[in-house]
Amino acid sequence: MEKRGGRRRLRRVLITLAVVVGVFGAAVGGSLAWWWTSADISTVGKVRFADELAVPPLARSTVDRDGTRVFDLRMRAGTTEFRKGVATPTWGFDGSHLGPTLRAKRGERVAVRVRNALDEASSVHWHGMHLPAAMDGGPHQTVAAGSAWTPRWTVDQPAATLWYHPHPHGATERHVRRGLAGMFLLDDEDSERLKLPKTYGVDDLPVMVQDVTFDGAEFDHGHRFLANSGFLGERTMVNGTLDPYAEVRDERVRLRLLNASTARIYTFGFADDRPFALVGTDGGLLPEPASMGRVQLSPGERAEIVVTVRPGERTVLRSYPWRQGNGWERRFDGGDDSFDVLQLRAAGRLRPSPAVPARLAADPGLGLPEAGDAVRARHFELRRSGINGRPMAMDRIDQTVTRGTTEVWTLRNGGDMTHKFHVHDVQFRVLDVDGKRPERALRGRKDTVAVPTGSTVRIRWTWTGSGRSGRCGAARTRWRCRRVRPCGSRCGSTGRPIRTSRTCTTATCCPTRTSG
């Protein structure tokens, strides 16, 4: 009798446990299913486009007696009213948020007097600029609170859309997201002769796209649940403008697209699927325009496009879900997200614009090394834990590159997230992606490229720079492995070469999806 009662109690316990486990499993499964189905973000059809696009002013400059064009930039804290009546704490250059657009011509000597009025150290990196390592503004070149720094160099590269941003180690994402970023446009004689839209702020618009989430009046810096790529915001803004629209009064308008987000990848196109002409990439103009419907930009990448509008119409620049990446990335790292970014409003009467020129860059080879120029090949395995199995260390040098030589680098992503690879000081040619010819947006001058999960990208480049007064004969390349920004290269805060008097740092690369 007692045995029979004991068996009944055991059976009840087992049944209860089974019910509890089943309920728990159903709850977990339901939660996972909810997270999976609700993980994507979309603002398509939800943006009011009620605020006119802010266009950063062109930075004022003076010309010294020796012909040097001098700019002034002051990093400072302030507040910005993104939403009516709500003041958000922000940082900016010469203002409360973002910075002015610097502009210079090829051959000009430039100097930028950078002053740090913040209460912590920061830096300014000239992303895409060819310049001495001591002027690069990488993580070894921080400007202390209350201090100043004046880099000087001669502009020696083709016309291009570049940008500037902070680069302090471990804090770059936060500093950029607070508002420290701006464009640096370069012109040359060839670009000035071309009949492309070129009136800044009228038919030639800077379009700095960032994603953002608000926590009350402040920016929310938290990362999404289950995301491993960095910060992913719930909405976008352009040039610091939420719900932006731009008045267009010309038949053709040039948009200088910059992905100034710190982790998000955008695939830009128009809501009505109209084609546009891609005329430039990171480092300058293409040999000829490419008609496209989509262009994908990872953080730090740029693209110049020309779009045609008709009188009285409206069209929306949209970011579509991106194609690469694994299922987890697409679902939880922003791959399935879509955004209405900027509305273009064409006036009832438009000024006529000339057709986009059939030939753009004066040099069909874009000044990039040819196939037979490479003298060395290197392989880099990219993972979240580091490059080639080594985590980033500020005091370690991993590779040495000899000045004047051309190399082919194989970038293999063996990890679980897309990495962005950025090289300071140089422009490179993308040879192939997974053994195939790169898409048209990757055939121009590049300094930044996304390497999707499981993919292999080969690039070819020549380092022609110098460390200090041309005395560095080789480049010690520092590798930064972080999740929040690409990393810098330089010869030390004083401009002196690191380690020995004959070597200096340059061409620094990061396996990250963040801008830099």
C-alpha positions in Angstrom: 0.0 0.0 0.0 2.8 2.4 1.0 4.7 1.5 -2.2 1.6 2.2 -4.3 1.1 5.6 -2.6 4.8 6.5 -3.1 4.5 5.7 -6.8 1.5 8.0 -7.1 3.3 10.8 -5.4 6.4 10.3 -7.6 4.1 10.3 -10.6 2.5 13.6 -9.5 5.9 15.1 -8.9 7.1 14.1 -12.4 3.9 15.4 -14.0 4.2 18.7 -12.1 7.9 19.0 -13.2 7.0 18.2 -16.8 4.3 20.9 -16.7 6.7 23.4 -15.2 9.4 22.5 -17.7 6.8 22.7 -20.6 5.5 26.1 -19.4 9.0 27.4 -19.0 10.1 26.1 -22.4 7.0 27.6 -24.0 7.7 30.9 -22.3 11.3 30.9 -23.4 10.4 29.8 -26.9 7.7 32.4 -27.1 10.1 35.1 -25.9 12.7 34.1 -28.4 10.1 34.0 -31.1 8.9 37.5 -30.1 12.5 38.8 -30.0 13.1 37.3 -33.5 10.0 38.7 -35.1 10.2 42.1 -33.5 14.0 42.6 -33.8 13.9 44.7 -37.0 13.3 48.5 -37.0 11.6 50.4 -39.7 10.7 54.1 -40.0 9.4 53.7 -43.6 6.2 55.7 -44.0 6.5 57.1 -40.4 8.8 60.1 -40.9 7.0 63.5 -41.1 9.8 65.3 -43.0 8.8 68.5 -41.1 12.2 70.0 -40.6 14.3 71.7 -43.3 17.7 70.1 -43.7 20.5 71.9 -41.9 23.5 72.5 -44.0 26.8 72.8 -42.1 28.4 76.2 -42.9 31.7 76.3 -44.7 34.5 76.9 -42.2 36.1 80.3 -42.2 39.8 80.4 -42.9 42.6 82.9 -43.2 45.7 82.8 -45.4 49.1 83.3 -43.7 52.0 85.2 -45.4 53.5 82.0 -46.5 50.2 81.0 -48.3 49.0 78.5 -45.6 45.3 78.3 -45.3 44.5 78.3 -41.6 41.3 76.9 -40.1 40.2 77.1 -36.4 38.2 74.3 -34.7 37.1 74.4 -31.1 35.7 71.3 -29.4 33.0 72.3 -26.9 30.0 71.2 -25.0 26.5 72.6 -25.4 22.8 71.7 -25.9 20.9 71.2 -29.1 17.1 71.2 -29.7 16.5 68.3 -32.0 12.9 68.1 -30.9 10.9 71.2 -30.1 11.3 72.4 -26.6 13.7 69.6 -25.6 17.4 70.5 -25.1 19.8 67.6 -25.5 23.3 67.8 -24.1 25.7 67.6 -27.1 29.3 68.3 -28.3 30.4 70.0 -31.4 33.1 71.9 -33.3 32.6 75.7 -33.2 29.0 75.0 -32.2 26.8 72.8 -30.0 26.6 69.9 -32.5 28.7 68.6 -35.4 31.2 70.9 -37.1 31.6 73.2 -40.1 32.6 71.9 -43.5 36.3 72.5 -44.2 37.3 73.0 -47.9 40.7 73.2 -49.5 42.3 72.7 -52.9 45.0 70.3 -54.1 48.4 71.8 -53.7 47.4 74.2 -50.8 49.2 74.2 -47.5 46.7 73.9 -44.7 46.8 74.2 -40.9 44.0 73.5 -38.4 44.2 75.1 -35.0 42.4 72.6 -32.8 41.4 73.7 -29.3 39.8 71.4 -26.8 37.3 73.2 -24.5 35.8 69.9 -23.3 36.4 68.6 -19.8 38.2 65.5 -21.2 40.8 64.6 -23.7 39.9 64.0 -27.4 41.5 64.1 -30.8 40.8 65.0 -34.4 41.5 62.5 -37.2 41.3 63.5 -40.9 39.6 60.4 -42.3 40.8 59.7 -45.9 43.5 62.4 -45.9 47.0 61.7 -47.2 49.3 63.5 -44.8 52.3 63.0 -42.5 51.7 60.4 -39.7 52.4 63.1 -37.1 49.4 65.1 -38.4 47.0 62.2 -38.6 45.2 62.7 -35.3 45.0 59.0 -34.3 44.6 57.6 -30.7 48.2 58.5 -29.8 47.6 62.1 -30.6 45.0 63.1 -28.0 44.5 66.8 -27.2 44.1 67.2 -23.4 41.3 69.2 -22.0 42.2 72.9 -22.2 45.0 72.2 -24.7 45.5 72.9 -28.4 47.1 71.2 -31.4 47.9 72.6 -34.8 48.6 70.0 -37.5 50.0 71.2 -40.9 50.3 69.5 -44.2 50.1 70.1 -48.0 47.0 68.7 -49.7 48.3 66.2 -52.2 45.4 64.1 -53.5 42.5 64.3 -55.9 39.2 66.1 -55.2 37.2 64.0 -52.7 34.7 63.9 -49.9 36.5 63.3 -46.6 35.6 63.9 -43.0 37.0 64.6 -39.6 36.2 63.0 -36.2 37.7 62.2 -32.8 39.9 59.2 -32.3 40.6 58.7 -28.6 41.2 55.1 -27.7 38.1 53.5 -26.1 36.0 56.7 -26.4 35.6 57.3 -30.1 32.1 56.0 -30.4 30.9 58.1 -27.5 32.6 61.3 -28.8 31.3 60.9 -32.3 27.8 60.1 -31.2 27.7 63.2 -29.0 28.3 65.3 -32.1 32.1 65.6 -32.9 32.2 65.1 -36.7 32.3 67.2 -39.9 33.1 67.0 -43.6 36.4 68.0 -45.3 36.0 68.6 -49.0 38.9 68.7 -51.4 38.8 70.3 -54.9 41.3 70.2 -57.8 41.5 71.7 -61.2 40.1 68.6 -62.9 37.0 68.5 -60.7 36.4 72.3 -61.1 36.3 71.9 -64.9 33.6 69.1 -64.8 30.0 70.1 -65.2 28.9 68.4 -62.0 26.6 70.1 -59.5 29.0 72.1 -57.3 27.2 75.0 -55.6 27.6 74.0 -51.9 24.3 73.9 -50.1 22.3 74.4 -53.2 22.7 71.6 -55.7 25.7 70.0 -53.9 24.5 68.8 -50.5 26.5 67.2 -47.6 24.4 64.3 -46.2 25.9 63.0 -42.9 23.7 60.2 -41.8 23.7 59.1 -38.1 21.4 56.8 -36.2 20.1 57.9 -32.8 17.9 56.9 -29.9 16.8 59.3 -27.2 16.4 58.6 -23.5 14.3 61.5 -22.4 16.2 64.6 -23.3 19.5 62.8 -23.6 21.1 60.5 -26.1 20.7 56.8 -25.3 24.1 55.1 -25.6 22.9 51.6 -24.8 23.3 48.7 -27.2 20.4 46.6 -28.5 19.7 43.3 -26.8 21.4 40.4 -28.6 23.3 42.8 -30.9 27.1 42.4 -31.0 28.0 45.1 -33.5 27.8 48.2 -31.4 25.3 51.0 -31.0 22.2 50.8 -33.3 19.7 53.6 -33.1 16.0 53.6 -33.6 15.9 56.4 -36.1 18.2 58.4 -38.4 19.1 62.1 -38.7 20.9 64.0 -41.4 23.3 66.8 -40.5 21.8 66.7 -37.1 18.3 67.2 -38.4 15.4 64.8 -37.5 12.6 64.4 -40.1 14.6 66.3 -42.7 13.6 67.6 -46.1 15.7 69.5 -48.6 14.3 72.0 -51.2 15.7 71.3 -54.6 15.7 74.0 -57.3 17.9 72.4 -59.9 17.2 69.4 -62.2 20.1 67.5 -60.8 21.4 67.5 -57.3 24.7 66.0 -55.9 24.4 64.2 -52.6 27.7 63.6 -50.7 26.7 60.6 -48.6 28.6 59.9 -45.5 27.8 57.1 -43.1 28.7 58.8 -39.8 27.1 56.2 -37.6 29.3 54.1 -35.4 28.0 50.6 -36.2 25.1 50.7 -38.6 25.4 49.8 -42.3 23.1 51.6 -44.8 22.0 50.6 -48.2 20.9 53.8 -49.8 18.4 54.1 -52.6 15.2 56.0 -53.4 11.7 54.9 -52.4 10.5 55.1 -56.0 13.5 53.0 -57.2 14.7 55.8 -59.5 18.3 55.3 -60.6 21.1 57.7 -59.7 24.6 58.2 -61.0 27.4 57.2 -58.7 30.2 59.6 -59.5 32.6 59.2 -56.5 33.7 57.0 -53.7 35.8 57.4 -50.6 38.9 58.9 -52.2 37.5 60.8 -55.2 35.7 60.7 -58.5 35.3 57.5 -60.6 36.7 57.3 -64.2 33.1 57.4 -65.4 29.6 57.5 -63.8 27.8 54.3 -62.9 24.0 54.1 -63.0 22.8 52.4 -59.9 19.7 51.9 -57.7 21.4 51.0 -54.4 24.8 51.8 -52.8 25.9 50.3 -49.5 28.0 52.2 -47.0 29.5 50.9 -43.8 30.6 53.4 -41.1 33.1 55.9 -42.5 32.5 55.1 -46.2 31.4 57.9 -48.5 29.7 58.0 -51.9 28.9 60.9 -54.2 25.7 60.5 -56.2 23.8 62.7 -58.7 20.0 62.3 -58.8 17.6 63.8 -61.4 14.3 65.3 -60.2 11.3 66.6 -62.1 9.4 69.9 -61.3 7.1 69.6 -58.3 7.8 66.0 -57.3 9.0 64.6 -54.0 11.2 61.5 -53.5 12.7 59.9 -50.4 16.2 58.8 -49.9 15.8 55.4 -48.1 18.0 52.9 -46.4 17.1 49.3 -47.3 18.0 46.1 -45.6 21.5 45.0 -46.5 22.4 41.9 -48.4 25.5 40.5 -46.7 25.9 38.9 -43.2 24.5 35.8 -41.6 20.9 35.4 -40.3 21.8 36.6 -36.8 23.4 39.8 -38.1 20.5 40.5 -40.4 18.0 40.1 -37.6 19.8 41.5 -34.5 22.7 43.6 -35.9 20.5 45.9 -38.1 20.6 44.0 -41.3 16.8 43.9 -41.6 16.3 47.5 -40.6 15.0 50.1 -43.0 14.8 53.9 -42.7 13.3 56.9 -44.5 16.3 59.2 -44.4 15.7 62.4 -46.4 13.0 63.8 -48.5 13.9 65.8 -51.6 11.2 68.4 -52.6 11.6 69.7 -56.2 10.4 73.2 -56.8 7.7 73.9 -59.4 10.2 75.4 -61.7 13.8 74.0 -61.9 17.0 75.5 -63.2 18.3 73.3 -66.0 21.4 71.2 -65.2 23.9 69.8 -67.7 24.0 66.0 -68.1 26.4 64.1 -65.9 29.8 64.0 -67.8 30.6 60.7 -69.5 34.2 61.0 -68.2 35.0 62.1 -64.7 38.5 61.4 -63.1 41.3 62.6 -65.3 43.4 59.5 -64.6 41.5 56.4 -65.7 43.8 54.4 -63.3 42.8 56.7 -60.4 46.4 56.9 -59.3 46.1 53.5 -57.8 48.8 50.7 -58.2 48.5 48.3 -61.1 48.4 44.5 -61.0 52.2 44.0 -61.4 53.3 46.5 -58.9 52.9 44.4 -55.7 56.0 43.2 -54.1 54.5 41.5 -51.0 51.3 39.8 -49.9 49.9 39.6 -46.4 47.0 37.8 -44.8 44.8 39.1 -42.0 42.2 37.0 -40.2 39.5 39.3 -38.7 37.6 38.3 -35.6 36.1 40.1 -32.7 38.9 38.9 -30.6 41.6 40.6 -32.8 43.5 40.3 -36.0 45.5 37.2 -36.7 44.6 36.0 -33.2 46.0 39.0 -31.4 44.0 41.6 -29.6 44.7 45.3 -30.1 47.4 46.8 -27.8 48.4 50.5 -28.0 52.0 49.7 -27.2 52.6 46.9 -29.7 53.7 47.0 -33.3 52.6 44.0 -35.4 53.6 44.8 -39.0 56.3 46.7 -40.8 55.6 48.3 -44.2 58.4 49.8 -46.3 57.8 53.2 -47.9 57.3 53.2 -51.6 56.3 49.6 -51.9 53.1 48.1 -53.1 51.4 45.3 -51.2 48.4 43.0 -51.6 46.5 42.3 -48.4 44.0 39.5 -48.1 41.3 40.3 -45.5 39.5 37.2 -44.3 36.5 37.5 -41.9 36.4 34.3 -39.9 34.2 35.7 -37.2 30.5 36.1 -36.6 30.0 39.8 -37.5 30.8 42.1 -40.5 34.0 44.0 -39.9 34.9 47.4 -41.4 38.6 47.7 -42.4 40.0 51.2 -42.7 43.6 52.2 -43.6 44.9 55.6 -42.7 46.9 57.8 -45.0 46.4 55.8 -48.2 43.8 55.0 -50.8 43.6 51.4 -52.0 42.1 49.4 -54.9 39.7 46.5 -54.1 40.8 43.6 -56.2 38.1 41.1 -55.6 35.5 40.0 -53.1 35.3 36.2 -52.6 37.3 35.8 -55.8 34.9 37.9 -57.9 35.2 41.3 -59.4 34.0 43.9 -56.9 30.7 45.7 -57.4 30.8 49.1 -59.0 30.7 51.0 -55.7 34.0 49.3 -54.7 35.9 50.0 -57.9 37.0 53.5 -57.0 39.6 55.0 -54.6 38.9 53.5 -51.2 40.1 53.9 -47.7 37.4 51.9 -46.0 35.7 48.6 -46.9 33.3 46.2 -45.2 34.3 42.6 -44.9 31.1 40.5 -44.4 31.1 37.4 -42.3 32.8 34.5 -44.0 34.0 36.6 -46.9 37.5 37.4 -48.2 38.4 40.8 -49.7 41.7 41.5 -51.4 43.1 45.1 -51.6 46.2 46.6 -53.2 47.9 49.8 -52.1 51.1 51.7 -52.1 52.4 53.6 -49.0 54.1 56.8 -50.2 53.9 58.8 -47.0 56.6 59.8 -44.5 56.6 60.1 -40.8 58.5 63.3 -40.0 60.2 65.5 -42.5 60.6 62.4 -44.8 63.0 60.7 -42.5 61.0 57.5 -41.9 62.1 54.7 -44.2 59.6 52.2 -43.1 56.2 52.1 -41.5 55.4 50.2 -38.4 51.7 49.3 -38.7 49.6 49.2 -35.6 46.5 47.1 -35.6 43.5 48.2 -33.5 40.9 45.6 -32.7 37.9 47.2 -31.1 34.2 47.3 -31.6 33.7 51.0 -31.5 35.9 52.7 -34.1 38.7 52.4 -36.5 42.1 53.3 -35.2 44.8 55.8 -35.9 48.3 55.9 -37.1 51.1 58.2 -36.3 54.7 58.8 -35.2 53.9 59.7 -31.6 52.3 62.8 -30.0 55.5 64.9 -30.6 55.8 63.7 -34.2 58.9 61.6 -33.3 59.0 58.1 -34.6 58.1 55.4 -32.2 60.6 52.7 -31.2 63.5 54.0 -33.3 64.5 57.1 -35.2 64.1 55.3 -38.5 60.6 53.9 -38.3 57.2 55.4 -37.8 53.6 54.3 -37.7 51.1 54.6 -40.5 48.3 52.8 -42.3 46.4 51.6 -39.3 43.5 49.2 -39.7 40.6 48.0 -37.6 38.3 45.0 -37.8 35.2 46.9 -36.8 31.9 48.1 -38.2 32.3 51.5 -36.7 33.2 54.7 -38.3 36.6 56.3 -38.2 
